[in-house]
């Protein structure tokens, strides 16, 4: 996980998004890699290894899945609190992290990969299930 010291300059450079949104992106990457049956990177991982690359769509879909699991039906409110309203906002966050050398990209990756993928609020509540555990 990226440290507080490394993230704060990124948040200061682009205060549209809360610190927590950046932390969430890193957590969601791990979640999404697991969803796709891929291993998680570690400190010895080559950042350009294609096994660890996610497309913009894969990442945002994984973020929605992770947000539903973490925040339930409050996920849209949490995202709004963080300044995230559109899938494009996650593209901005990801590219802020790339510019700060906290994430890597391939030459084909661009902010356009995150542009208007779907309605974020709908995706956050779509398919949400309440599971009751039996005792």
One Martini backbone bead per residue (centre of mass of N, CA, C, O) as a GRO file, in nm:
protein
  135
    1UNK     BB    1   0.098   0.035   0.021
    2UNK     BB    2   0.064   0.356  -0.001
    3UNK     BB    3   0.172   0.625   0.146
    4UNK     BB    4   0.087   0.917   0.285
    5UNK     BB    5   0.337   1.081   0.183
    6UNK     BB    6   0.280   1.012  -0.128
    7UNK     BB    7  -0.028   1.116  -0.151
    8UNK     BB    8  -0.052   1.414  -0.057
    9UNK     BB    9   0.065   1.561  -0.309
   10UNK     BB   10  -0.162   1.466  -0.497
   11UNK     BB   11  -0.397   1.598  -0.345
   12UNK     BB   12  -0.286   1.889  -0.360
   13UNK     BB   13  -0.279   1.908  -0.677
   14UNK     BB   14  -0.584   1.748  -0.659
   15UNK     BB   15  -0.865   1.847  -0.467
   16UNK     BB   16  -1.119   1.698  -0.592
   17UNK     BB   17  -0.995   1.452  -0.430
   18UNK     BB   18  -0.985   1.237  -0.192
   19UNK     BB   19  -0.770   1.048  -0.027
   20UNK     BB   20  -0.961   0.793  -0.015
   21UNK     BB   21  -0.978   0.751  -0.323
   22UNK     BB   22  -0.685   0.661  -0.360
   23UNK     BB   23  -0.688   0.422  -0.172
   24UNK     BB   24  -0.921   0.275  -0.311
   25UNK     BB   25  -0.779   0.217  -0.577
   26UNK     BB   26  -0.571   0.019  -0.463
   27UNK     BB   27  -0.776  -0.180  -0.345
   28UNK     BB   28  -0.932  -0.229  -0.617
   29UNK     BB   29  -0.706  -0.360  -0.770
   30UNK     BB   30  -0.681  -0.612  -0.600
   31UNK     BB   31  -0.973  -0.701  -0.631
   32UNK     BB   32  -0.971  -0.720  -0.945
   33UNK     BB   33  -0.750  -0.926  -0.978
   34UNK     BB   34  -0.900  -1.147  -0.823
   35UNK     BB   35  -1.153  -1.157  -1.006
   36UNK     BB   36  -0.942  -1.241  -1.256
   37UNK     BB   37  -0.725  -1.451  -1.135
   38UNK     BB   38  -0.491  -1.279  -1.026
   39UNK     BB   39  -0.208  -1.184  -0.913
   40UNK     BB   40  -0.034  -1.008  -0.683
   41UNK     BB   41   0.160  -0.761  -0.635
   42UNK     BB   42   0.496  -0.672  -0.560
   43UNK     BB   43   0.815  -0.545  -0.509
   44UNK     BB   44   0.916  -0.745  -0.764
   45UNK     BB   45   0.736  -0.624  -0.968
   46UNK     BB   46   0.670  -0.560  -1.287
   47UNK     BB   47   0.484  -0.290  -1.397
   48UNK     BB   48   0.472  -0.419  -1.713
   49UNK     BB   49   0.323  -0.663  -1.642
   50UNK     BB   50   0.038  -0.794  -1.789
   51UNK     BB   51  -0.087  -0.943  -1.533
   52UNK     BB   52  -0.138  -0.634  -1.391
   53UNK     BB   53  -0.326  -0.537  -1.605
   54UNK     BB   54  -0.584  -0.287  -1.648
   55UNK     BB   55  -0.848  -0.172  -1.764
   56UNK     BB   56  -1.061   0.075  -1.727
   57UNK     BB   57  -1.315  -0.102  -1.713
   58UNK     BB   58  -1.217  -0.316  -1.517
   59UNK     BB   59  -1.159  -0.120  -1.287
   60UNK     BB   60  -1.440   0.013  -1.253
   61UNK     BB   61  -1.594  -0.248  -1.208
   62UNK     BB   62  -1.426  -0.329  -0.958
   63UNK     BB   63  -1.494  -0.080  -0.791
   64UNK     BB   64  -1.796  -0.133  -0.772
   65UNK     BB   65  -1.778  -0.404  -0.633
   66UNK     BB   66  -1.615  -0.305  -0.388
   67UNK     BB   67  -1.815  -0.085  -0.295
   68UNK     BB   68  -2.053  -0.271  -0.238
   69UNK     BB   69  -1.900  -0.436  -0.019
   70UNK     BB   70  -1.810  -0.186   0.167
   71UNK     BB   71  -2.094   0.024   0.138
   72UNK     BB   72  -2.320  -0.045  -0.024
   73UNK     BB   73  -2.581   0.182  -0.058
   74UNK     BB   74  -2.352   0.416   0.011
   75UNK     BB   75  -2.159   0.444  -0.233
   76UNK     BB   76  -2.257   0.704  -0.376
   77UNK     BB   77  -2.204   0.890  -0.130
   78UNK     BB   78  -1.904   0.836  -0.100
   79UNK     BB   79  -1.815   0.929  -0.378
   80UNK     BB   80  -1.920   1.218  -0.353
   81UNK     BB   81  -1.745   1.291  -0.107
   82UNK     BB   82  -1.477   1.238  -0.294
   83UNK     BB   83  -1.563   1.354  -0.603
   84UNK     BB   84  -1.720   1.108  -0.733
   85UNK     BB   85  -1.939   1.083  -1.041
   86UNK     BB   86  -1.753   0.956  -1.263
   87UNK     BB   87  -1.555   0.757  -1.448
   88UNK     BB   88  -1.356   0.989  -1.514
   89UNK     BB   89  -1.251   1.033  -1.224
   90UNK     BB   90  -1.078   0.775  -1.222
   91UNK     BB   91  -0.892   0.866  -1.445
   92UNK     BB   92  -0.775   1.106  -1.293
   93UNK     BB   93  -0.662   0.950  -1.055
   94UNK     BB   94  -0.481   0.753  -1.207
   95UNK     BB   95  -0.313   0.980  -1.357
   96UNK     BB   96  -0.208   1.108  -1.100
   97UNK     BB   97  -0.050   0.851  -1.014
   98UNK     BB   98   0.126   0.831  -1.262
   99UNK     BB   99   0.260   1.119  -1.240
  100UNK     BB  100   0.371   1.017  -0.939
  101UNK     BB  101   0.482   0.717  -0.965
  102UNK     BB  102   0.240   0.503  -0.838
  103UNK     BB  103   0.193   0.421  -1.136
  104UNK     BB  104   0.132   0.243  -1.432
  105UNK     BB  105   0.168   0.224  -1.797
  106UNK     BB  106   0.071   0.203  -2.110
  107UNK     BB  107   0.074   0.339  -2.424
  108UNK     BB  108  -0.250   0.281  -2.454
  109UNK     BB  109  -0.315   0.445  -2.219
  110UNK     BB  110  -0.606   0.648  -2.112
  111UNK     BB  111  -0.850   0.856  -2.011
  112UNK     BB  112  -1.056   0.749  -2.226
  113UNK     BB  113  -1.097   0.465  -2.081
  114UNK     BB  114  -1.309   0.629  -1.865
  115UNK     BB  115  -1.519   0.741  -2.060
  116UNK     BB  116  -1.841   0.700  -2.023
  117UNK     BB  117  -1.911   0.392  -1.947
  118UNK     BB  118  -2.118   0.467  -1.707
  119UNK     BB  119  -2.345   0.482  -1.460
  120UNK     BB  120  -2.241   0.494  -1.143
  121UNK     BB  121  -2.492   0.484  -0.962
  122UNK     BB  122  -2.620   0.238  -1.095
  123UNK     BB  123  -2.376   0.039  -1.057
  124UNK     BB  124  -2.378   0.054  -0.736
  125UNK     BB  125  -2.688  -0.079  -0.717
  126UNK     BB  126  -2.656  -0.289  -0.912
  127UNK     BB  127  -2.692  -0.607  -0.781
  128UNK     BB  128  -2.765  -0.564  -0.503
  129UNK     BB  129  -2.722  -0.763  -0.204
  130UNK     BB  130  -2.886  -0.905   0.068
  131UNK     BB  131  -2.725  -1.097   0.321
  132UNK     BB  132  -2.835  -1.347   0.531
  133UNK     BB  133  -2.735  -1.490   0.819
  134UNK     BB  134  -2.734  -1.791   0.961
  135UNK     BB  135  -2.747  -1.942   1.298
   0.00000   0.00000   0.00000
